[in-house]
Amino acid sequence: MAKNSHKSKGNNKRTFQKKNTTKLSVTGFTGTSQQLVNWLSRAGQNIKKNIFVNGNNGTFTVSVSLPNLVEQILRLNGDNYDNSIVSICEMQQQPQATSLQSVVKELISRCYTAGDFSINLDNLQQKLQALGYQRNFDNVALNKIFELIALSKPALKAVHYCNNNLTSLVSFKNLGRLFPSLMGLDLTNNSIRQIDQLDHIKDLPLEVLTLLNNPITQDPNYLLIQIVFYFSLFYSTSSAVLKEYISHLFSQIRTYFKKIRLLDQKPLGTAFQFPISISNNLPSIEIGYFASFDIYSYTNGFLTQYFELLDKNPGDLIRFYSPSSIFSLTLSDGVATFLSTSNRNHANQFAQNEYVSRLYIGPKIAPLFVNKFEHCTHKMNNIAFDVCQIQIPPLFPTVLNITAFGKCELNSREMNFYRTFILTPDNIIINEHLHLFKGDIPFVVVQQTKDAIDAINNVSNLTKLSVAEVLPFLKSTNYDSKMAVVRMTLVLKVMGSNFTKEQAGFICEKLQWNEQYIGQGISQYGSELFNKLQQI
């Protein structure tokens, strides 16, 4: 029967239909048939001449004509190809039993490793089909498979479930009951996307969890662990609000990962031991909205959009917050008393548990603005800001710590505010704090900011130079436009004596921008002036 079914496929293919031919199932291989032949040839000599490969789209059947080659090829089971785990197992020529019970029994005999009490269920559907199980494979079948495995292997410690296009973890929520000693779960290369899927496994006693190459790893909430780890470095010198934020995130993480030691192959361990001193190896932080005009422009655009929505459509602010974002509010005495139930400025006036409850988390932030800030007006002409750019290496290239301050109207009452944001590159606010108070201090700062921006634009237009080129001169003169132009002219004169721009600036700075001293130095030392000044 086998011969007749392959009658028209050529002599080469007929040679692999003999009774002693062994068929292997290969799943998880993402290349072509020819690439699979080349990959399998690593197992030993004469592989290419004695195998025939059929299949595509990650599922192949390999016919092996020499029995001694089968064991060599099976040794490649579990190896990687193009970042995908390849599974190889022997197929039954004529599957006798197709019941799930008998198939799982055979699955355990092939895929269970007694040494570390683990089972390899990678590419599970293909493995089941290779063993003769042709029925629909769904969550009900997966639940039954786990129950059948538990009957014979209740001491299971690790489950590998990679390359299964898994989208839901609902079938994994009972693993703790079935396998009380379960410590490891590998879900690499699946399709888990939603953060709430972690609810299904939060009660498992896992110490090792791997979700690499799943869409969920790009979710800002999933990255909270790295965020908490980073900000824990600043814990001992952070404000009370930020300390509480870190502690809140830590408790939220432990809601899901009670015993976790490794997440996506990264150790957690002592990352959350508080307090933690600041590392001496942290990158330097450059502060000031004029350190980079590009950052100033970007921040200005964000704040303009933010305050427009706050004033007109506060409900739409939800786009800036993730479920783990946090907002806090403080008030000076007598300011915005209708917000007193949200005020966190006087901890001694209410119980500690109420103090904590006055933090607004994630989806509760925008409704607060809708209900309490419905008559709110901000004008960017009355707002200034400062920006601190911070690097978070494992998570983002940088985040922006923005402090906006100025004038607003709230319920027809004029008041001052300070508002701080920690903003990610994709405009997600990690942390936000608002302080409302009376007085005129911000207006002085706002005017200084406006004067500085005017000076930048005026000098740039006058000299036809970019903002980046004129900015250092303006900063060195406290944004005195005339003095900045004088210094720029002096640097150009020094550059005419065969000095680079950097060398000319250094010479002028060393000689206190005194044109007479600079001229005498060049006359006396010529091109050696720069080297002479370096030695001083």
N, C-alpha and C positions, 0 to 999 in steps of 0.2 A: 504493500500500500504506500509505503514511503517512497519507493522508487517511482511508482506511477504518478504520484503527486508532484514530482520534480522532473518529470520526463523531459520537458522542453527547456530545461535550464542549463544544458551543456554538460560535457564530460567532466569538467573540473568539479562541478557541484555534485554530480552523481557519486564521485569518489567519497564524499562525506556522508553518504546515507547507509554505510555498512552498519551491521549490528554492533560492532565494537566502537563506533563513533560516540564520543561523549559531548553533550551539549552543555555549555555554560551560559548563564544569564549575566549580562553586564549592564548595570544601571548607573546613572550619574555621570557618564562620560559625555562631555559636551562637544567633542570633535567629530570628524567624519569617520567612515568605516576604515579608510586607509590609515588615518591617523591612529585609530585604535589598534590596527595591526602593528604599526610601528611601536606603539606604546607597550603592547603586550610582548613584543620581541625582546624586551629587556629581561624577561624571565629566564631566557636560556637560548641555546643554539637550536636551529631548525624550527623555530616557532612559525616563521612566515610560511614555510613550505607545507606545514601540516595543520593549518587552521583555515577556516572559512568564516567570514564575518558577514552577518546580515542584520539590518535594522537601521534606525536613525532616531533623531530627537532625544538622545540620551538613553535609549533602550536598545540593546543589541543582543543577538544570539551568536555565540561563538561555537562552531563545530570543531572539535579536536580529534584528529585521526589516530594519534599515538597516546595510549593511556599514561605513559610516564611524563608526558608534558602537562597533563591536567593539574597535578600537584604543584608544578612550578608556576603555572599561571594563577592558581588560587592563592599563592603567596602574595600576589599583588593586591588582594582584597583589602580595602581601606586606605589605599594610597591616594594621593591627590593628583588631579589633572586640571590645570587652569583654575585653581582655587576651588575645585569641586571634589568631594569625596566620592571615589568610585567603589561600587560594591560588586563583587563577583561571587556567584554561587553556582553549584551544579544543578541542572534542571533534571527533573524526572522525565524519562522518555515517554512514559504513558502513565500519567498521574492516576494513582489508584483511588486516593481519597480526596474529596474536595470539601469535606466538612471543615468548618473553622477550627474545631477542636483538634483534629488530626494535623491540620496545616500548622497551627501554633506549636504543637508538640515538635514537629519537624523544624520549625523556625527556631525554637529554643535550642535544639540540638546543634544547629549550625551557627547561631549568632550569639549565644551566651558564652561569656568568658568567666570561668570559675576563679581565676587568679585575682581579679578585682571586682567580682560580683556585678558585672555590667552586661548589658545586652545592646547589640547594635541593630537598631531598627531604621537605619538610613535607607531611603528609597523603598519604603515598606510596601507600597502598593505593587511595585514591580516584583519584589520578592515573593509576595503572596501569589501573584499570577504565575510566577515561575514554579511555585509549588502546587499549582492546580486550582487555586481559589479564584473563581471568575465572577463572583457576585459583586454587588455594589459595595464600595468601600467608603464608609462615612463615619461620623462620630459614634454612632451606635456600635458599629463593628470595632472601632478602635477601643471603646470602653470594654467590650467583650474580650478583646485581645489582651488588654492589661489585666483583666480579671483571671483569664486563663493562665497567663504568665505567673500571676501571684500564687496560684494553687501549687505550683512546683518550685517557684523561686521567690518565696516571701522575703528573703534576706537581701534582695536586690538593692544595690547601692548607687548604681548609675544607669541612666537611660540616654542613649544616643539616638536622636530622632531628627536627623539632618536630611535636606533635599526632599522634603515631602510636600511642598507648597502649602504648608499649614497656615491657616488664617485665624484660627480660634484655639484658645487653650482650655476650653470648657472640659475637654476629655481628660485633662491632666489634674483636675482639682481633687480627685479622689486618690491620687497616687500616694499621698501620705498615709491614708488608711490601708491601702493595699501593700505598701512597702514602707514600713515604719523606719527602716534604716536608710532610706533614700537620701543621698548626699549630693549627687550631681545630675544635672539635666542639660544636655547639649542640643540646642535647637537651631544650630547654624544653617544658613541658606534656606530659610522659609519665608513666608509672606505675612508675618505678624506685623500689623500696622498700628493698631489702636492701643493707647496706654492703659485703658481699663481692662485689657486682657490679663494684665498682671494680677488683677483681683482673683483670678481663678487659681493662681499658684502661690498666693501670699502666705498660706498656712502650711506649705510644704517645708520640711526641715532642711532646706537646701543650704549647702555651703559653697557650691560651685554652680553657677548658671551662665550659659553662653547663648547670646542672641545675636551674634555677629551676622552681618549680611541679611538682616531683616529691616524693613522700613521703619520699625519702631525706634531703631537706634538713632534716627534723625529727628525724633520728636523732642522738642525742648524740655519736656517734662522728664523724659528718660535720662536726659543729661544732667539732672539735678545732682547726681552723685559727684560728678566732676565739679560742678559749681560749688557745692558745699565744701568739697576738698580744697578748692582754691581759696574760698573765703575763710576757711578755718585757719589759714596761715595768718590772717589778720585778726583773729578772734580776740586776742588779749588787748589789742589797742582799738577795737571797734566801738562804735557807739552802742548804747543799750539796745536800741531798736535793731541794729544789725546783728548783735549777739543773739537777740531773741529770734531773729529771722533764721540764723544759722541753726540754732537749736530746734526751731520748728521744722526746718527741712530735714534735719537729722532724724527727728522722730517720725516724720512722714516716710522717709526711706526705710526705716526699721519696721514700719508697718508692713511693708512688702518683703523685706529681706531681713528676717530676724537673726539668722545665723550666718549670713553670706560672708565668705572670705574672698572669693574671686568672682568678679562680674566681667564677662567678656575678656577673660584672661588677664584682668588687672586686679591687683590685690587691694582690698579695702583696709583690712586690719586696723592699724593704729591711726588711720587718717582722721578719725573723729575723737581723738583724745584731747579734751579741753582742760585748761587753756593751752593754746599753742603759741609759742613765740614767733616773731617774724623772722623769716629766713634771711640771712645776709646775702644770699645769691639772687634775690628777687630783682627783676629788671627795674631800672630807674623809671620814675613816673614824671612825665613832663606835664606841668600844669599851666593853664592859661589859654583863653580862647584865641589869642594871637600867636600861639606857638605854631598853629597851622591854619591858614585861611580856609583851606578846604574843609577842615573839621568845623570851623566856625560856620561856614555856609551850610554844611549838612545839618548841623545842630539847629541852626536858625530855621531851616525848612521843616524839620521835625516838630519844633516847638510851635511854629505857625499853624501847622496842620492840627496838632494836638489841642491847642487852645481854641481854634475855630470849632472843632467838634465838641469840646467841653461846653462852649457857650451856646451852640446851636443844636447839636444832636449828641448829647452825652452818651446815649445808649450805644452809639457806633464806636465808642472808645474801646469796646470789647476786643477790637482787632489788635490792640497793643498789648493785651494781657494773655498770658497762658494760665492754665488751671493752677499753676504753682506761684504765680506772681503775688506780691504782697504790697499792701498800701497801709500807711499809718498817718494819723492826723494829730497835731497838737495845736492848742490855742492859748494865746495870752489872755489874762483876766479881762472879762468884759467884752470879748470879741466873739461874734457869731455864737451866741449862747444856744441857739437852736441846734448846734452841733455838739453840745456838751456830752451827750451820751456816747459820742465817738472820740472824745478828747482823751489822749493818753499822756497828758503833760503832768498830771498830778497823781502818781501811783498811790500815794498814801491816803487818798480820799476814797478808794474802793478796794475791794478784795483783789488779791493777785490773780485769781482765776478770771475775774471780770476784766482785769487789765489785759490779760492775754487775749480774751475774746474780742477786744476792740481792734485787733488786727483784722484787716479785710483781705481775704485770700481769693485769688483767681476770679471765678464767676460772680463773686459778691461785690467786686469793685465798681464796675460800670453801673449797676443798679443804685449804688450809694450816690453817685453823681446825678443820676436821673431823679432821685427822690429828694436830695438835699441841695443840689447845685443847679436847680432848674432856672433860677434867675441870676445868671452869672455872666460877667463881661470882662474880657481881657483885651488889652490893646498892646500889640507888639512894640509900639512906640514908647510904652511905659514899662517895658520889660528888658532886663539885661540878663546875661548868663555867663557862667564860667564852665569849662569842660576839662575833665581829667581823663586822659586816655590810659587804660590799663590793659595789660596783656594777660590772657588766660590760655596758656599754651595747649593744654589737652582738649580745649573746647572751642574757643574762638580766637582768631588772631588778636582781637582787641574788644573791649567793651568801653562804652562812654559813661562816665560818671558826670552827670549834668546837674548844675545848680542854677535854677532860674529864680530871679527875684525882681520884685517891682510892685505895681499897683493893679488892683482889680476891684470890681464891684460885685458884691454878693448880697442878694435880696435888697438891692437899692442902697446898700451901705458901702462906702469906700473904705478899703483897708489895704494893708501891705501883706505880702506873702513871700516865703521862701519855699521853693519846690525842688526836690532832688529826685533824679532818676538814675538808675543803672540800666543802660540800654544796650541790647545786643545788636550785632550788625544787621539782623533782619527785623529791626524795629520792634522787638519784644521787650517790654519793661519787666525786668526781674524784680526790682525793688523801687518803691516810690514813697516819698514822705512829703507832707504838706504842713507848713506852719503858718498860721495867720496871726497878725499882730498889728498894733497901732504905731504911728510915728512916721518920720520923714527920711529915715536913713537910706532906704533903697533908692529914693529919687536922686540923691547925690551921685550914687554909683551909676545909675542909669545914664545920667548926663555925661559922666566921665566916659562911659562906654561909647556913647554916641560921638563924643569928640574924638575919641581914638579911631573909630571907624571912618569918620570924615577925614582925619589926617592920613590914613592909609590910602583912601581913594584919591585925595588931592595930590599927594606926592607921587603916586603911581601914574596919574594922568599927566602931571607936570614933566616927569622924567621919562615917560614912555617905557618904564620898566614894569616888570610883573610885581604882583603883591609880595611874592616870596623874596624878591630881590630887595625891595624897599623896607620890608618888615624888620630886619635886624637893626637897621639904622634908626627906625622910629622907636623900637623898644629901648635902644641905648640912650635915647634922648627924652624918654618919657612922653613920646608922641608929640614932640615939638617939631612941627613941619619944617620951619626955617632952619633950625639947627641940624635936622636930618639931612636936608639938601646940602648944607655946607659940608657935612662929613662925607657924604657920597662924592662930592666934587673933589675933596681932598684925597680920598682913596683912589680916584681915577688919576689924579696927578702922580701919586706914588707909583701906580701901576705903569705909568709912562717911563719909569726908570728901570724897566725890566724885572718887575716883581709881579708875582701872581696876585689875584684878588685876595686870597687868604693871607698871603705874606704882607700885602699892603695894609689890610685891616689890622693885622697883628702889630705892625710898626706904628700905625696911628694910635692904637690903643696904648701901647707901651710909652709913647711920647705924649700921652694925654691930649691928643688931637690938637697939639700946638703946632701951627704951620711953620713957625720960625724954627723950632727945635727939629722938626722933621726935615726941613730944608738943609740945616747945618749937618745933620746926621748923614744925609745922602751925599752932600759935598765931601765930607771927610772920609766916609767908609765905602761909598758906592754900593755895589751889589753885595758887599759883605755886611751891610747894616743889619739885615735880618738875622744873620748868624750871631752877630755881636749881641743883639738884644736878647736872643734866646739864652745866652750864657749868663745874663743878669738875673 
